[in-house]
Amino acid sequence: MSSTYNPIRLGVVGLGRAFALSAPAISSHSGIDLVAAAEPNRAHREAFTKAFHGDTYADIQTMLDEADIEAVYISTPHGLHKEHALTAIEAGKHVLVEKPMTIPLADATEMIKAAEQAGVTLIVGPSHSFDGPVALAEKLIKSGEIGRVRMIHAFYATDFLYRPRTSAELSTDLGGGVVFSQAVHQVDLVRRLAGKPAQRVTARTGGAWDSERPTEGAYSMLIDFEDELFASLTYSGYAHFDGDRLMGDISELGTPKSPDTGETARQKLTTVANEADFKTSRGFVSLESCPKADTHEHFGQVFVFGDLGDLRLTPTGVEVHNIKGCAFHEAPFRTSRAEVFDTLFEAVRNRVLPLQDGYWGRASLEICHALLASEASKDTTSLSHQHN
């Protein structure tokens, strides 16, 4: 950052779980001054005021009318992203919107056009494409460390489907299930490592393997990129195997975890009387209660295979395997998601074009839709929104 003496005056919309995961990075970032929040839940508003000493409002429009802010971080449910983003853009504010940027592709295009017409920045994230080891791997690839990239493999398994969920999160039509919440992470980071436009998707999903969680809980897909590069992406959220066992028992959030997980997510869910109420309780309570990361976040196993060597991403850096042997490159760590707010600062203050802009977010969203279309047709689905 060229200057930290002029921090961005930021407002946030939504103080749920998504914000709680980003709050430590915002709090510690010298280029961000979080001064306002819009949230209907009174308890979360009070917690925000205590932690950030900012003003709170019950809705976004009142915040935009009354708060002195330059940018808005939208961390509301998927179905509200478009409405909240357009409201902020029309008020002349820069926007950081959680992934996925929306659900319908047409809505993504509308958001892009609105930002361009208003002359404001639109960034889509946080997603794992921002993670330090992913950025480092991209740098090593561009340096020629493993030659021409030929193939990428990504695999992860978590308990996503058995964490407390609202009804919308269990409806594919409303952006529920693992496709729009989890596949977009894998797609984002694989696209960054590929460095080329995707062309087509062939996929299958694990749709409603559990009748009590009637939505996609798993998927596997092959993405063909330009220049004969291809990537395989597999994910399961059915809470059987724990993919963090393959990541040194470090969670997706960069926090250490015990190899003995004890009670499973499926078992814990049976003790929850009301999932929606319990999910609300997991919103922002205090900075002290937010996850404290020891390493970068991750999204499971990621390998990049080149014609001169291979890369393996870890929560702390990148392993390089080539004719010279094996070398480890450490990714410097400050706090999880710091890179997201670095990107926001550089875009707003220094006019540095972000990688994860609206076009980027739409391209990843299109691949998620192609995943579902390929499953429905049992055939390959071509892509048409992979270029600006």
matplotlib code that plots the C-alpha trace (Angstrom):
import matplotlib.pyplot as plt

x = [0.0, 1.3, -0.5, -2.1, -2.7, -5.9, -7.9, -11.0, -14.2, -16.1, -19.6, -20.8, -24.2, -24.9, -23.3, -23.8, -21.2, -19.6, -18.8, -17.6, -15.0, -13.7, -13.9, -10.4, -8.8, -10.8, -10.0, -6.2, -6.0, -4.4, -6.0, -9.6, -11.7, -14.9, -17.3, -20.9, -23.0, -26.5, -28.1, -31.7, -30.5, -30.2, -27.8, -25.4, -25.6, -24.8, -21.8, -20.6, -20.8, -18.8, -16.1, -15.7, -17.3, -19.2, -22.7, -25.4, -28.6, -31.4, -31.2, -28.7, -30.6, -30.5, -26.8, -26.1, -28.2, -26.6, -23.1, -19.9, -18.6, -16.8, -17.2, -19.6, -18.8, -21.9, -22.0, -25.6, -27.2, -26.7, -30.2, -29.7, -26.4, -27.8, -30.3, -27.7, -24.9, -27.1, -28.3, -24.7, -23.5, -26.4, -25.2, -21.8, -20.0, -17.3, -18.5, -16.9, -19.6, -19.3, -19.0, -21.0, -21.7, -25.3, -27.1, -28.6, -26.0, -28.1, -28.0, -24.2, -24.1, -26.5, -24.2, -21.1, -22.8, -24.1, -20.6, -19.1, -21.7, -21.3, -17.5, -17.0, -15.1, -16.8, -14.8, -16.1, -14.8, -13.6, -12.9, -9.9, -8.4, -7.2, -5.3, -1.5, -0.4, -2.6, -1.1, 2.4, 1.7, 0.5, 3.8, 5.9, 4.0, 4.6, 8.3, 8.5, 9.3, 7.3, 7.2, 3.9, 0.9, -0.8, -3.2, -4.6, -6.2, -8.3, -10.0, -11.7, -14.3, -16.0, -19.1, -20.7, -24.1, -24.5, -23.7, -26.9, -28.7, -31.7, -34.3, -32.8, -29.4, -31.0, -32.6, -30.6, -32.9, -32.1, -28.3, -28.2, -26.2, -22.5, -22.4, -22.8, -21.3, -18.3, -17.7, -17.1, -14.1, -12.5, -13.4, -11.9, -8.6, -8.2, -8.9, -6.2, -3.7, -4.7, -4.2, -6.3, -10.0, -12.1, -14.0, -16.3, -17.4, -18.2, -19.7, -21.7, -23.3, -24.3, -27.8, -29.9, -28.0, -29.6, -33.3, -33.4, -30.9, -32.5, -29.8, -26.5, -24.0, -21.1, -19.8, -16.9, -16.1, -13.6, -12.9, -11.2, -9.2, -7.5, -4.2, -5.2, -4.9, -7.5, -8.5, -10.4, -12.3, -14.0, -15.8, -18.0, -19.9, -21.5, -19.5, -17.9, -14.2, -12.6, -10.4, -8.4, -6.7, -4.8, -3.9, -1.9, -5.1, -5.5, -9.0, -10.3, -10.1, -6.4, -7.1, -5.5, -7.8, -7.6, -7.1, -9.7, -12.8, -15.1, -18.8, -19.5, -21.3, -24.2, -24.5, -24.3, -27.1, -29.5, -29.2, -30.2, -33.9, -34.1, -31.4, -32.3, -32.1, -28.8, -27.4, -28.3, -26.5, -23.3, -23.3, -20.9, -20.7, -17.3, -13.8, -12.6, -15.1, -14.0, -11.8, -8.1, -6.1, -2.5, -2.0, -3.6, -7.0, -7.1, -9.6, -8.1, -5.6, -4.5, -1.8, -0.5, 1.2, 3.6, 5.9, 9.0, 7.6, 4.7, 3.4, 1.5, -0.3, -0.3, -1.7, 1.7, 3.2, 3.9, 6.0, 7.9, 8.9, 11.1, 14.4, 16.3, 14.4, 11.9, 11.8, 9.4, 8.4, 6.7, 3.8, 4.1, 1.1, -0.4, -4.0, -6.5, -8.2, -5.7, -5.2, -8.9, -8.7, -5.3, -7.1, -9.9, -7.5, -5.3, -8.4, -10.0, -6.9, -4.4, -6.7, -5.1, -7.5, -8.5, -8.2, -11.4, -13.6, -17.2, -16.2, -14.1, -17.0, -19.4, -17.0, -16.8, -20.5, -21.0, -18.9, -21.1, -24.2, -22.4, -21.7, -25.5, -26.3, -23.8, -25.3, -28.8, -27.9, -25.3, -23.2, -20.5, -21.5, -19.8, -18.9, -19.4, -18.7, -15.0, -13.7, -14.5]
y = [0.0, 3.4, 5.1, 3.9, 7.4, 7.7, 4.5, 3.7, 4.5, 1.2, 0.2, -3.4, -4.8, -8.0, -9.0, -12.8, -15.6, -14.3, -11.0, -12.7, -14.5, -11.3, -9.1, -9.8, -8.9, -5.7, -4.8, -5.2, -3.6, -0.1, 0.8, 0.1, 2.1, 0.2, 3.0, 1.8, -1.4, -2.2, -5.2, -6.0, -8.1, -5.7, -7.9, -8.0, -4.3, -3.8, -6.1, -4.2, -0.8, -2.3, -3.7, -1.0, 2.0, 2.7, 3.7, 1.0, 1.0, -1.4, -1.3, -0.4, 2.6, 4.4, 3.6, 5.0, 8.1, 8.9, 7.4, 9.0, 5.9, 5.4, 1.6, -1.1, -4.7, -6.9, -10.0, -10.8, -14.1, -14.9, -13.9, -10.4, -9.6, -8.1, -5.8, -4.6, -4.2, -2.1, 0.0, 0.8, 1.3, 3.7, 5.7, 6.0, 3.5, 1.0, -2.5, -5.7, -8.4, -11.9, -14.8, -15.8, -12.3, -13.4, -16.5, -15.7, -14.9, -12.0, -10.4, -10.6, -8.8, -6.1, -5.5, -5.2, -2.7, -0.7, -0.4, 0.6, 3.3, 4.6, 4.6, 2.6, -0.6, -4.0, -6.8, -10.3, -11.9, -13.2, -16.4, -18.8, -17.3, -14.5, -16.8, -16.1, -19.6, -19.3, -16.0, -17.4, -20.4, -18.1, -16.2, -19.4, -20.6, -17.3, -17.5, -20.8, -22.8, -25.8, -25.0, -25.0, -26.0, -29.1, -30.2, -29.1, -31.3, -30.0, -32.1, -31.3, -32.9, -31.1, -31.1, -28.2, -29.7, -30.6, -27.2, -25.4, -24.2, -22.1, -23.4, -21.3, -22.9, -26.3, -25.1, -25.2, -22.8, -20.2, -20.8, -23.4, -26.6, -26.9, -25.6, -21.9, -21.8, -24.2, -25.0, -21.3, -21.4, -24.2, -22.8, -19.4, -20.7, -23.2, -20.4, -18.2, -21.0, -22.0, -18.4, -19.1, -18.9, -22.0, -23.4, -26.2, -28.2, -31.9, -32.7, -34.9, -33.9, -35.7, -34.4, -35.3, -38.4, -37.5, -37.0, -34.8, -32.4, -32.2, -30.3, -31.0, -32.2, -33.2, -32.8, -33.7, -31.9, -31.6, -28.1, -27.7, -24.5, -23.1, -24.6, -28.1, -27.4, -29.2, -29.4, -31.9, -30.6, -32.8, -31.9, -33.6, -31.8, -34.9, -34.9, -38.4, -38.0, -34.8, -33.3, -31.3, -34.6, -34.2, -30.6, -31.2, -30.9, -27.3, -26.1, -24.3, -21.1, -21.6, -22.7, -25.9, -28.8, -32.0, -35.1, -36.7, -34.8, -36.6, -35.9, -35.6, -32.7, -35.1, -36.0, -32.4, -31.4, -33.7, -31.6, -28.4, -27.5, -24.8, -24.5, -21.0, -19.6, -21.4, -20.1, -16.6, -17.0, -17.7, -14.2, -11.5, -11.4, -9.9, -9.8, -12.1, -14.9, -14.8, -17.6, -16.9, -18.2, -19.4, -19.9, -18.9, -20.3, -23.2, -25.2, -28.7, -30.4, -28.5, -29.8, -28.1, -30.3, -28.8, -30.3, -29.3, -29.9, -29.9, -27.6, -28.5, -25.8, -25.9, -23.6, -22.0, -21.9, -23.9, -27.0, -27.1, -30.5, -30.5, -31.8, -29.9, -31.7, -30.4, -26.8, -25.1, -21.5, -19.8, -17.5, -14.6, -14.5, -11.5, -12.6, -14.6, -12.6, -9.7, -10.0, -9.3, -5.9, -5.2, -5.6, -3.3, -0.6, -0.8, -0.6, 2.4, 4.4, 3.5, 2.5, -0.9, -3.1, -6.1, -9.6, -10.6, -8.0, -8.3, -10.1, -12.6, -13.2, -13.8, -16.2, -18.3, -18.2, -19.4, -22.5, -23.2, -23.0, -25.2, -27.8, -28.1, -28.0, -30.8, -33.0, -32.3, -33.1, -35.8, -34.0, -31.3, -27.7, -25.0, -21.6, -18.1, -15.6, -16.3, -13.2, -9.6]
z = [0.0, -0.9, 2.0, 5.2, 6.4, 4.4, 5.2, 3.3, 5.3, 5.0, 5.7, 6.0, 5.2, 7.2, 10.5, 10.2, 10.0, 6.8, 8.4, 11.6, 9.5, 7.9, 11.0, 12.4, 9.0, 8.8, 12.4, 11.9, 8.5, 8.6, 5.3, 6.4, 8.8, 9.4, 10.5, 9.9, 9.6, 8.4, 10.1, 11.2, 14.2, 17.2, 19.2, 16.3, 15.8, 19.5, 19.2, 16.2, 18.1, 21.0, 18.8, 16.1, 17.7, 14.5, 13.8, 13.1, 11.0, 10.5, 6.7, 3.9, 2.6, 5.9, 6.2, 2.8, 3.5, 6.8, 7.1, 5.7, 3.8, 0.5, 0.1, 1.2, 2.1, 1.4, 3.5, 3.4, 2.0, -1.6, -2.7, -1.4, -3.1, -6.2, -4.4, -1.9, -4.5, -6.8, -4.0, -2.9, -6.5, -7.3, -4.2, -5.8, -3.4, -4.2, -3.5, -2.1, -2.4, -0.9, -3.3, -5.2, -6.5, -7.1, -8.4, -11.9, -14.5, -15.8, -12.4, -12.5, -15.8, -14.4, -11.5, -13.7, -16.0, -13.1, -11.6, -14.9, -15.4, -11.9, -12.2, -9.0, -8.3, -7.9, -6.2, -5.6, -2.4, 0.0, -1.8, -1.6, -4.8, -2.5, -0.2, 0.1, -1.0, -4.2, -5.0, -4.4, -6.6, -9.4, -9.1, -9.2, -12.2, -14.1, -13.2, -15.2, -12.1, -13.4, -17.0, -18.9, -16.7, -18.1, -15.3, -12.0, -9.3, -6.4, -3.7, -0.4, 1.9, 4.8, 7.0, 5.1, 4.5, 8.2, 9.7, 10.7, 7.5, 6.6, 4.2, 1.4, 2.0, 1.3, -1.9, -5.1, -6.8, -4.1, -4.4, -1.6, -1.4, -2.1, -5.7, -5.2, -1.7, -2.1, -5.7, -6.4, -4.0, -5.9, -9.3, -8.3, -7.1, -10.0, -12.5, -10.9, -11.2, -14.7, -15.9, -19.0, -19.9, -19.3, -22.3, -21.1, -18.1, -17.7, -14.2, -12.0, -8.6, -5.5, -5.4, -2.4, -1.3, 2.1, 1.7, 4.8, 3.1, -0.3, -2.3, -4.0, -1.3, -3.5, -7.1, -9.4, -12.5, -15.3, -16.6, -20.0, -20.4, -23.4, -24.7, -23.6, -19.9, -17.8, -14.1, -12.0, -9.0, -6.4, -3.2, -0.7, 2.1, 3.5, 6.7, 6.6, 5.7, 7.0, 4.3, 6.9, 7.8, 4.5, 5.4, 8.6, 10.7, 9.8, 9.2, 6.1, 8.3, 9.1, 12.7, 14.2, 15.0, 16.9, 14.8, 17.1, 16.1, 18.5, 18.0, 14.2, 12.6, 11.8, 15.5, 16.6, 14.2, 16.0, 19.2, 17.4, 18.0, 15.4, 12.7, 11.5, 15.1, 15.8, 12.6, 13.6, 16.9, 15.0, 13.7, 14.9, 18.7, 19.4, 17.9, 20.6, 19.6, 15.9, 14.6, 15.2, 12.3, 12.7, 9.0, 5.7, 4.9, 2.4, 0.4, 0.7, -1.6, -4.7, -7.1, -10.2, -12.7, -15.3, -17.9, -15.9, -12.3, -9.9, -7.2, -4.0, -2.0, 1.8, 4.4, 4.9, 1.4, -1.7, -2.3, -5.7, -7.0, -10.1, -11.5, -8.9, -6.1, -3.6, -2.3, 0.0, -0.5, 2.5, 2.0, 4.5, 6.9, 8.7, 9.3, 7.2, 4.5, 4.7, 1.0, 0.3, 2.0, 0.5, -2.9, -1.8, -0.6, -3.8, -6.0, -4.3, -3.3, -6.0, -8.8, -9.2, -11.2, -9.1, -10.4, -8.7, -10.3, -11.5, -14.7, -12.7, -10.4, -13.3, -14.9, -11.8, -11.4, -14.9, -14.2, -11.2, -13.4, -16.0, -13.4, -12.7, -16.5, -17.2, -14.5, -15.9, -19.5, -18.7, -21.3, -21.6, -21.2, -23.1, -21.6, -23.0, -20.2, -19.5, -21.2, -20.2]

ax = plt.figure().add_subplot(projection="3d")
ax.plot(x, y, z, "-o")
ax.set_aspect("equal")
plt.show()
